[in-house]
Amino acid sequence: MKVKARNLRLLAATFGALFLMETAFRGFTLGYAKDNYFVLEACIITLISLAGAALMFFLRTAFRQRTGKIIYNALMAVTMVIFAAQIVYYYIFETFFTFYSMLNGAQVVEFQDVIWDAIFHEIIPIIVMFALGGTAIFFSTHCDDEKISSGVNKERTSKVVLLIISAVIFFSSAAGTFAICFVDDENPSSPHQNLWSIGEIQGSVKCSGLMGAMTIDLYRLIFGFEPQLPDTETVAEVSADDNVIGTLDFGAMAEGEKDKTVKAMHEYFGSVEPTEKNSKTGIFKGKNLIFITAESFTDFAVDPVYTPTLYKLQTEGYTFTNFYNPIWGVSTLDGEYVNLQGLVPKPGVWSMKESSKNSLPFTLGNQLRKEGYQTKAYHNHSIYYYDRNVSHPNLGYDFSGQDGGYHFKNTWPESDLEMIDKTTSDFLTADEDGEIQPFHVYYLTVSGHMNYNFYGNDMASKNEEAVKDLDMSEPCRAYMACNIELDRALGLLLTRLEEAGELDNTVIAIAGDHYPYGLSEENISEFRGHEIDTEYEMYESTFILWSMGMEPEKVDKVCSNMDILPTLSNMFGLEYDSRLLMGRDIFSDSEGFVVFKDKDWISERGTRSDLIESDREYASLMDEKVRNMFNYSALTLDKDYYFKLGFAKE
């Protein structure tokens, strides 16, 4: 039976809608910048659009008229909603959400003002997605159903032929996509690496479009995924001067291990060069530690006029001139994960939440608790957001905050000053003997949160008068106003420490969770005084590390917030194994290195963009290093690796 051309019009219309949605989506988010894989990416996106169209057409054809229409229209509606939602999400976070986040992210409704603002700014792209999807739905609804599904034998034959055609197109397109991605390529941006290695969904979207990336993400969520691991033959030498735990013999453990993945992990960590103890080892031993992950904090929030306490801590402590704070897939939560665990967050999940089931012997909370410290953590937003009520106690803290032990004023965002005011008595109250137990306190602030304006941000409005003379745009002034609240909180903290007689015995460390993505490129350029480089300069930041009476010191080494945990562990003289963390002690002789979520990197020799041309051999070695950082960080989380090494869950 010959199939008339008009019977395939819906298939063509569906392919056109999906392909144009992918093409427009790429332009509205990642852009069309060409690279070595531009042609391959275009081929993959075309094939996946064709496969998606064939699958939807198959379902539309396989059932009777009404049922087929409902299924097709529902699938197309869900597709265009996901495209639109991803555009909004990308506008806010500069990455894409995963199915894991969709299933766990109902709390996002708390940020309705931010969402509505993003929808307003992205209304044209959203309209485009709905127009393309709506056109396909209109075509399906008004399609000549008698030519697709009929009780006449001749038409039944036609229907079978259509089903066969759509099935052949689907499997051929899927096979073609797989064939392209199967071609081995060590470049972290290649389709092969994005399919067979662990990486952020943003890389998958770039290589295979949104539909392909979310299909991969869903498959991994349902069936799990372990990356391809190369054989590790080298064994690093270890000396008594290294920051290692002597009882860990990776070679012996590898020989007796039956699980191939765990065996590969033993071999890999046994090959990692440990960092040596150095002149900074133990200089803070016995001191109190207050560590703050400050919402959207970066170096241009430090100002002698508007934020004098931050300026005092910065200029009187260590000044890190080449410090970077990359953003990861789950915004603040992943930023915390990097700050507190020194590992690359596993893409596609909430790594901090997943770690709540694991043994975490090297977190500062667990390490210092074993040293006899009182260890407390506070957050002025809901402790249930991102399930921190589950994850943070496992970090070694008595955790409390909004809705859990404290009630702060109902503002958005909440006040850092109020949080400090209400919590310091918890750890600065003397016992019956007049002694204050050594303490480690972790604060997660929120006053610096977007949106940066004076009509929807209570902290910006509260401090608007203080920035009225700042000759900058409203978002920049509002950002500074938010950080004035953090600065005042720190001022009160120093006062309370001094009143308790603990100021000269306390170390204060402050790092951001991510760069202030609530500011546009133009706003950040305004702070920098020049048009910024969005590939690297966007993530330049600072790490404040201060102790009363210390000699100010400038540190030029390339470093990032992944290095905070090993650096503080060394400075407090704690026993940890430097081979098991992806960050490195900043003061060690290890090479300075910064890794980003797209597997780009900066080393002491320069950026990947420059070195991939001028020193390809070295760049290839660093690419391999980055793949290992991603792969073995994820496996450390998935396999509860520290427990397998013999560290009991605290």
Secondary structure, 3 states (H helix, E strand, C coil): CCCCHHHHHHHHHHHHHHHHHHHHHHHHCCCCCCCCCHHHHHHHHHHHHHHHHHHHHHHHHHCCHHHHHHHHHHHHHHHHHHHHHHHHHHHHHCCCCCHHHHHHCHHHHHHHHHHHHHHHHCHHHHHHHHHHHHHHHHHHHCCCHHHCCCCCHHHHHHHHHHHHHHHHHHHHHHHHHHHHHHCCCCCCCCHHHHHHCCCCHHHHHHHHHHHHHHHHHHHHHHHCCCCCCCCCCCCCCCCCCECCCCCCCHHHHHHCCCCHHHHHHHHHHHHCCCCECCCCCCCCCCCEEEEEEECCCCHHHCECCCEHHHHHHHHHCEEECCEECCCCCCHHHHHHHHHHHCCCCCCCCCHHHHHHHCCCCCCHHHHHHHCCCEEEEEEEEECCHHHHHHHHHHCCCEEEEECEEECCCCCCCCCHHHHHHHHHHHHHCCCCCCCCCCEEEEEECCCCCCCCCCCCCHHHHHCCHHHCCCCCCHHHHHHHHHHHHHHHHHHHHHHHHHHCCCHHHEEEEEEECCCCCCCCHHHHHHHHCCCCCCCCHHHEECCEEEECCCCCEEECCCEEHHHHHHHHHHHCCCCCCHHHCCCCCCCCCCCCEEECCCCCEEECCEEHHHHHHHCHHHHHHHHHHHHHHHHHHHHHHHCCHHHHCCCCCC
